[in-house]
Amino acid sequence: MSTDLFEKGRSEKQASFVFDKVVALAKRRGFVYPSSELYGGLSGFWDFGPLGVELKNNLKAAWWGRVVHGREDTVGLDSAIIYNPKVWEASGHTKNFADPLVECKKCHSRFREDALKDPIGRLDSVEPSNLDKFTCPNCGGKEFTEPKMFNLMFKTYVGPVESEEGLAYLRPETAQGIFINFENIVKTNRLKLPFGIAQIGKAFRNEITTGNFIFRSREFEQAELEWFCLPKEADKWFKYWQKERVDWYLTLGMQKNNLKFREHEDKERAHYAVTAFDIEHQFPWGWGELEGIANRSDYDLKAHGLKYKDEETGEELVPFVIEPSVGIERSAFAFLLDAYHEDGDRVVLRLHPKLAPYKVAVFPLVANKPELVKKAREVYSLLATSHSILPVAWDDRGNIGKRYFAQDEIGTPWCVTVDYQTLEDKTVTVRDRDTTKQERLKIEDLASHFSSLLT
């Protein structure tokens, strides 16, 4: 697929404006908090608040629904976070999973060779030969060492004694859990090529240069698919998954002109990849990786000594693997950036209904009329217990206009207001977030109405 398939995205000025607004909104409304903020925080770690966890869960459900539940040829897995360290030796991670770092000779801070921070926290490309042009953001020093490799895996110890025998690592990717369970899954599910094994889970990388909000973190969630196929069909499936993955983002409302493909250069490709493309999003600092799609060839299965045996023919072979791998936090950030709009004096997060933390908000027209509050509570309970509608927000603070604006700001697609007419004819006002248009519907029809809009 061509790398220039998509049009040019938002301007730098627009992007910077949206970045600042979204970061402020994320903290103010409970999407994302700095982790350990009470004690000064910890760089590269984030906590996701009530709205943030709903957004992440919705993203994972949308991915799983498309990649696993929507296909008959893919199954799921949930593997451990800590594996036998021999896994990482066999996979090449203990030797190759490293970044080149340069060190400031004045304060001894280390930075990725290809990135140094400018004063406002954006990332600038750095060539080793041009290091004398840059300033250490920590102390202002201008002298750096030559690049040296630094392994990104977090070390830990299994058992009561910190010894080499108990040394282990937090997984830097979820893929190896799939590979080491390959034979178990094939045997217990009688899978035939081509097929996929998917996993969503935590990964940990001891990134030296973190920043740009939740874009580059040390703890994050990955959604990874390992697609096993005949070696001769690898190119066909690689192109298939390129298109399929872009379609997923577009279906969920991401702006097409903020997406593009970029092929990895030889020097940046992972040690296991023969071909790799990134789906990039236009973040405030420029284009950045949203999802990687790699042809891992037969590298991993051979590394672990694994083969596939066709039960019908008895033929044995080592399949090739195509891997789409997406970071949940990065995706959440990109969707928030694309959804952010200002319409006059109101802020609107135009999130796709499937991603919105709350699908519906219910409130009484006024909070000081017991009969309206009671009826509104009944409507809330009706929708909250409808499995296709969850979750539902309740709000009786302030006036009706402020409640609408508050729900617009967190992306709630529809608001239901119980008013005096409701008491007479059992109808309510339903307001659309994006158009602000209102219509009256019967209470008994609400669940099916919203269900149809969410399909």
MOCORJO-V918648 format. One record per residue. N is the residue number from 0. PHI is phi in whole degrees, 0 to 359 (* if undefined). D_FIRST is the distance of its C-alpha to the first C-alpha in whole Angstrom. Layout:
BEGIN
N,PHI,D_FIRST / N,PHI,D_FIRST
END
This chain:
BEGIN
0,*,0 / 1,295,4 / 2,284,7 / 3,255,9 / 4,296,8 / 5,258,11 / 6,286,14 / 7,296,17 / 8,272,18 / 9,296,22 / 10,289,25 / 11,298,26 / 12,296,29 / 13,298,28 / 14,296,26 / 15,296,29 / 16,298,32 / 17,295,29 / 18,304,29 / 19,299,33 / 20,294,34 / 21,291,32 / 22,298,33 / 23,295,36 / 24,296,36 / 25,300,34 / 26,283,38 / 27,296,40 / 28,257,39 / 29,87,38 / 30,275,35 / 31,220,35 / 32,238,38 / 33,297,38 / 34,292,39 / 35,58,43 / 36,301,44 / 37,301,47 / 38,245,48 / 39,95,45 / 40,80,42 / 41,214,40 / 42,303,37 / 43,88,34 / 44,232,35 / 45,223,35 / 46,249,37 / 47,255,35 / 48,284,38 / 49,307,38 / 50,280,36 / 51,296,33 / 52,291,34 / 53,294,33 / 54,298,30 / 55,297,29 / 56,297,30 / 57,294,28 / 58,297,25 / 59,296,26 / 60,295,27 / 61,293,24 / 62,294,22 / 63,297,24 / 64,297,25 / 65,280,21 / 66,275,20 / 67,252,24 / 68,294,26 / 69,276,24 / 70,226,23 / 71,268,26 / 72,250,24 / 73,224,24 / 74,234,27 / 75,248,28 / 76,208,30 / 77,226,32 / 78,263,33 / 79,293,35 / 80,277,34 / 81,251,36 / 82,250,36 / 83,305,38 / 84,302,38 / 85,295,37 / 86,302,34 / 87,284,33 / 88,291,34 / 89,294,33 / 90,284,29 / 91,92,30 / 92,289,30 / 93,294,33 / 94,260,32 / 95,249,29 / 96,277,28 / 97,214,29 / 98,243,29 / 99,284,30 / 100,241,33 / 101,246,35 / 102,241,39 / 103,290,41 / 104,289,44 / 105,273,46 / 106,248,45 / 107,68,43 / 108,289,40 / 109,248,37 / 110,220,34 / 111,302,30 / 112,301,30 / 113,266,27 / 114,205,28 / 115,233,32 / 116,276,33 / 117,270,34 / 118,302,37 / 119,256,35 / 120,89,33 / 121,280,29 / 122,254,28 / 123,244,28 / 124,291,26 / 125,229,29 / 126,264,29 / 127,306,32 / 128,288,33 / 129,248,34 / 130,298,35 / 131,290,38 / 132,272,37 / 133,247,36 / 134,244,39 / 135,295,39 / 136,290,39 / 137,273,41 / 138,230,44 / 139,88,43 / 140,295,44 / 141,237,42 / 142,247,42 / 143,231,40 / 144,284,40 / 145,291,37 / 146,299,34 / 147,228,35 / 148,280,33 / 149,225,34 / 150,288,33 / 151,267,31 / 152,279,33 / 153,283,36 / 154,269,39 / 155,211,41 / 156,228,44 / 157,259,45 / 158,103,49 / 159,281,52 / 160,245,52 / 161,277,49 / 162,222,49 / 163,300,47 / 164,293,47 / 165,261,46 / 166,296,43 / 167,213,40 / 168,226,36 / 169,286,35 / 170,296,31 / 171,271,29 / 172,204,26 / 173,268,26 / 174,298,24 / 175,296,28 / 176,298,30 / 177,289,27 / 178,295,28 / 179,287,31 / 180,258,32 / 181,306,30 / 182,293,33 / 183,301,34 / 184,290,32 / 185,298,31 / 186,292,35 / 187,279,36 / 188,243,33 / 189,50,33 / 190,280,29 / 191,241,27 / 192,298,24 / 193,276,21 / 194,206,22 / 195,235,22 / 196,234,24 / 197,243,24 / 198,207,26 / 199,240,26 / 200,185,29 / 201,287,30 / 202,222,29 / 203,223,31 / 204,224,30 / 205,279,33 / 206,298,31 / 207,281,33 / 208,254,31 / 209,258,31 / 210,143,31 / 211,55,29 / 212,60,30 / 213,266,29 / 214,292,25 / 215,239,27 / 216,238,29 / 217,267,31 / 218,233,31 / 219,203,29 / 220,249,27 / 221,246,24 / 222,243,22 / 223,235,21 / 224,242,20 / 225,254,20 / 226,257,19 / 227,264,21 / 228,211,20 / 229,296,21 / 230,307,20 / 231,289,19 / 232,256,16 / 233,298,15 / 234,297,11 / 235,299,11 / 236,288,12 / 237,299,10 / 238,294,7 / 239,300,9 / 240,287,10 / 241,301,7 / 242,293,8 / 243,299,11 / 244,288,12 / 245,295,11 / 246,301,13 / 247,299,16 / 248,297,16 / 249,293,16 / 250,299,19 / 251,268,21 / 252,97,21 / 253,291,19 / 254,286,18 / 255,300,15 / 256,284,16 / 257,256,16 / 258,235,13 / 259,201,10 / 260,260,8 / 261,222,10 / 262,278,10 / 263,291,14 / 264,284,16 / 265,305,18 / 266,287,21 / 267,255,20 / 268,294,18 / 269,298,20 / 270,298,23 / 271,265,22 / 272,260,18 / 273,261,17 / 274,216,13 / 275,208,12 / 276,235,10 / 277,254,12 / 278,275,11 / 279,256,14 / 280,244,16 / 281,278,19 / 282,280,22 / 283,302,25 / 284,267,25 / 285,126,21 / 286,289,18 / 287,218,18 / 288,296,17 / 289,255,17 / 290,209,15 / 291,255,14 / 292,235,12 / 293,235,14 / 294,265,14 / 295,275,18 / 296,50,19 / 297,257,23 / 298,304,24 / 299,289,25 / 300,296,27 / 301,295,29 / 302,300,30 / 303,263,32 / 304,68,33 / 305,249,31 / 306,223,30 / 307,248,29 / 308,242,32 / 309,286,32 / 310,295,35 / 311,278,35 / 312,263,35 / 313,79,36 / 314,290,33 / 315,249,32 / 316,202,28 / 317,253,26 / 318,293,23 / 319,273,20 / 320,233,19 / 321,255,15 / 322,234,16 / 323,275,15 / 324,225,18 / 325,237,19 / 326,273,22 / 327,295,24 / 328,295,26 / 329,298,23 / 330,296,21 / 331,301,25 / 332,297,25 / 333,297,22 / 334,295,23 / 335,296,26 / 336,299,25 / 337,288,23 / 338,275,26 / 339,289,29 / 340,219,31 / 341,243,34 / 342,239,36 / 343,68,39 / 344,262,41 / 345,245,39 / 346,259,36 / 347,233,34 / 348,265,31 / 349,274,29 / 350,291,27 / 351,304,26 / 352,309,29 / 353,292,28 / 354,263,27 / 355,304,31 / 356,304,33 / 357,247,36 / 358,274,35 / 359,220,39 / 360,243,42 / 361,238,45 / 362,205,48 / 363,282,52 / 364,304,52 / 365,226,55 / 366,267,56 / 367,256,59 / 368,246,60 / 369,306,60 / 370,292,60 / 371,288,56 / 372,296,55 / 373,298,57 / 374,294,55 / 375,297,51 / 376,297,52 / 377,295,52 / 378,294,49 / 379,302,47 / 380,298,48 / 381,301,47 / 382,284,44 / 383,293,44 / 384,265,45 / 385,271,42 / 386,300,39 / 387,276,37 / 388,252,37 / 389,311,38 / 390,269,38 / 391,237,41 / 392,262,42 / 393,243,46 / 394,211,47 / 395,230,51 / 396,268,51 / 397,66,52 / 398,273,51 / 399,297,49 / 400,296,47 / 401,294,46 / 402,293,45 / 403,301,43 / 404,296,41 / 405,295,41 / 406,289,39 / 407,301,37 / 408,291,36 / 409,258,35 / 410,92,33 / 411,294,35 / 412,293,34 / 413,222,38 / 414,241,41 / 415,247,44 / 416,246,48 / 417,267,51 / 418,234,54 / 419,294,57 / 420,295,56 / 421,302,54 / 422,294,58 / 423,269,59 / 424,236,56 / 425,58,54 / 426,245,51 / 427,228,49 / 428,268,47 / 429,247,43 / 430,252,41 / 431,272,37 / 432,300,36 / 433,280,33 / 434,261,36 / 435,63,39 / 436,287,40 / 437,236,43 / 438,217,44 / 439,257,47 / 440,229,46 / 441,288,48 / 442,303,48 / 443,293,48 / 444,262,45 / 445,297,43 / 446,300,42 / 447,291,40 / 448,298,39 / 449,289,37 / 450,300,36 / 451,294,34 / 452,283,32 / 453,266,31 / 454,277,29
END
